[in-house]
Amino acid sequence: MNAPLRADAAGLARHNEYTQRRSQVVAELAAVLPAHALLWHSEDTIPYECDGLTAYRQQPLAVALPETEDQIAAVLRTCHRLQVPVVARGAGTGLSGGALPNRLGVTLSLAKFNKIVKLDPLARTAVVQCGVRNLAISEAAAPHGLYYAPDPSSQIACTIGGNVAENSGGVHCLKYGLTLHNVLRVKGFNIEGQRVDFGSEALDAAGLDLLPLVVGSEGMLAVMTEITVKLVPKPQLARCIMASFDDVRRAGDAVANIIAAGIIPAGLEMMDKPMTAAVEDFVHAGYDLDAAAILLCESDGTPQEVEEEIARMLEVLAGSGATRMEVSRDEAQRLTFWSGRKNAFPASGRISPDYMCLDSTIPRKRLADMLLAIQQMEQTYGLRCVNVFHAGDGNLHPLILFDANDADQLHRCELFGADILETSVRLGGTITGEHGVGVEKLGSMCVQFSSEERAQFVAVKRAFDASELLNPGKVIPTLHRCAEGGKMVVRHGLLPFADISRF
C-alpha cells in the first residue's frame, strides 16, 4: 500500500471512529434530554463553533441545551461516565476562545437558564440564573434605585455566568470592582453531576473561601448555574470629563497623577487617536479628532461630592498637560461620551474585515511605554492596531486589525498579539485582565509562569476534575506546548482537535 492510500485508510478509520463515538454519545444523551434539547447535525452545531474569538473554529460532537438543573446534572454524569469532554457556554461573547468546542466533546449551552430568581432590595442582592444578561440585572433593580456595577462593553448581551467564568470588569470597575468583588455566592455542579456551592450570602462562609478560586476559572472547575450578586445604590449624579492630550505620554502620566492624588474616579478610560477616529465616525460622540489620546474621567455620588471631585480632576488634568477639557453638561451628554467608548469594538469592525482584541494589564505608569511599543510593532508586523484602555487599572485592549481570509495576516496577527502580551509581562504586568486565557493566550502562559507554577495550576484543576473533562485544552499549557515555544497552531482558521488536546 503506498503512502496516499495509507493516509486515506487512516483518515477513513478516524472518521468511522468519530461517527461511532458521536452515535454513542447522542444515544446516551437522548435518554436524559428532550429531543429538541439535543443537537448533533452539522448544520445545527455550526452556530456553536466559536465564541467572540472567531479566528479559531471547531464544531462539537453535540450540543446539549438543558432546561432544568436535573438535566444539567444528568448530562454531566453521562459525559463523565463516557469520559467525554464538556465545554460550558453562555452567550458566546467571550474574546479568548474560552467557549471553543472540543471536537470529541459536548458543548453544554446554558442559554435557557435566564431567570432572575429573587431580588432583595433591602439586602441589596439578586439571585440570578447563569444565563441572565448582565444589563438585565440592572434593569430589574432600577425601580428600587439599585444596579449591578460591573459593566463590560458587551453587557447588553453577555451573561452573568460568563462574567463569573472570566471575572469580567467594565468601564466602572476601577471604583466598583470586578465581578469577584460583586458576587457573594455561586452554585453549580462538578463534572460528576454533584452539586457544589461556593461563598455565602452572609459576610463569611465556613471552611476555605473557594469563591475567589471559582470566579475566573473559565469553566475548568465547575458548571455554574446560579449566582448571588451584590447591588449598589444608583448615584444621585454622575458627570464625565473628556480630556484631550497631544502626546500619549502626557495622557498616561495624567492617569497615574489622578490616582496619585488620591482620587478614585467611577471610570477612567483612555483611547488613542486611531481608535478615537473609528469611534467618532460610528457614534459621533463629539471626540477630539486632533488629540493623540483622550481620557474619559467620570465622577459619581452626591452633587456635592461630584462637584468637588470634578474640580480636583480638572486641576490634575490641566497640570498634566491636557489641551482641551469638556465636562458633560447633562446626563444625555454623559451617556454620549460613554457611547463612544462602549462602541469601540463594533466601530473597529467597521474599518477592518476582522480584529483580534487583546487583553493584558500593566502598571499605570507604563501606559505610554506600551502605546509606543505597539506603534513599533505595527511596523514590524505590517498590521494596524487601535487601542482602548481601562486606564485606571492598567487593563489594555489593543485591537489588531487583519483579514482572516489571508492566512499570512492571521499568522502575523498572532505574532503581534503574543508580542504585546510578552511586552506586558516585561513591563511588570500580566497577560490578561478580564478576558481570560482560553486558547488565545496559552503560549503566553509559558512566558509568565514557570513549569512549577503551571504544575500547581494543574493540581488545582485535578482536585475539582480528576479526569480533566471540563473545558480541556484551555488556560493551562502543557510542558510539551511550552517546549515548542507556545505558538498557536492555526490551519485556515480551524483549530484541529489534535492541536488543543496536547496543550
Secondary structure, 3 states (H helix, E strand, C coil): CCHHHHHHHHHHHHHHHHHHHHHHHHHHHHCCCCHHHEECCHHHHHHHCCCCCCCCECCCCEEECCCCHHHHHHHHHHHHHHCCCEEEECCCCCCCCCCCCCCCCEEEECCCCCCEEEEECCCCEEEEECCCEHHHHHHHHHHHCEECCCCCCCCCCCEHHHHHHHCCCCCCHHHHCCHHHHEEEEEEECCCCCEEEEECCCCCCCCCCCHHHHCCCCCCCCEEEEEEEECEECCCEEEEEEEEECCHHHHHHHHHHHHHCCCCCCEEEEEEHHHHHHHHHHHCCCCCCCCCEEEEEEEEECHHHHHHHHHHHHHHHHHCCCCEEEECCCHHHHHHHHHHHHCHHHHHHCCCCEEEECCEECCHHHHHHHHHHHHHHHHHHCCCEEEEEEHHHCEEEEEEEECCCCHHHHHHHHHHHHHHHHHHHHCCCECCCCCCCCCCCHHHHHHHCCHHHHHHHHHHHHHHCCCCCECCCCCCCCHHHHHCCCCCCCECCECCHHHHCCC
